[in-house]
Amino acid sequence: MIITLKIEGAYGSFDPASKDWYRLIEIPTNSNLEALHLCIQKAIDFDNDHMYEFFIANNTRSREKTRFDNENTGLWDVPVGQLFPLGKHKKLFYLFDYGDSWYFRISKTRRKVKTEEPGTSYPHVVEAVGKNPVQYPANF
């Protein structure tokens, strides 16, 4: 089965003019978080050269978090579809690059879960709004 996820910028060096930035991604419910990470990297055209994690929390600064990173098996063992629904007031976040701290909020859209379409490669981006953030701005 395929679910549609919305990826939005939550915190980081996003262009203020692109506050409506998001990507819609279709991904099989049995895909792991590593597959989602690689799809996001491709969708935003970042170099996959930093550590990352996913976590469930009320916000990016919450002390209480359920983390999925390379220190536990969550990146490889937890299917994306198993994370939803998240629970009251909880959100799924993706943190890429602990130095620059690129935070993305991931939510399940209201689109119904669907079956895989023959000949379609998953995961993939189905909608892109706004310009991608620049991973390494020239002004640093």
Helices and strands as residue ranges (DSSP letters): E 2-11, G 16-18, E 22-28, H 33-44, E 52-57, E 66-68, H 74-77, G 80-83, E 91-96, E 102-108, E 124-129
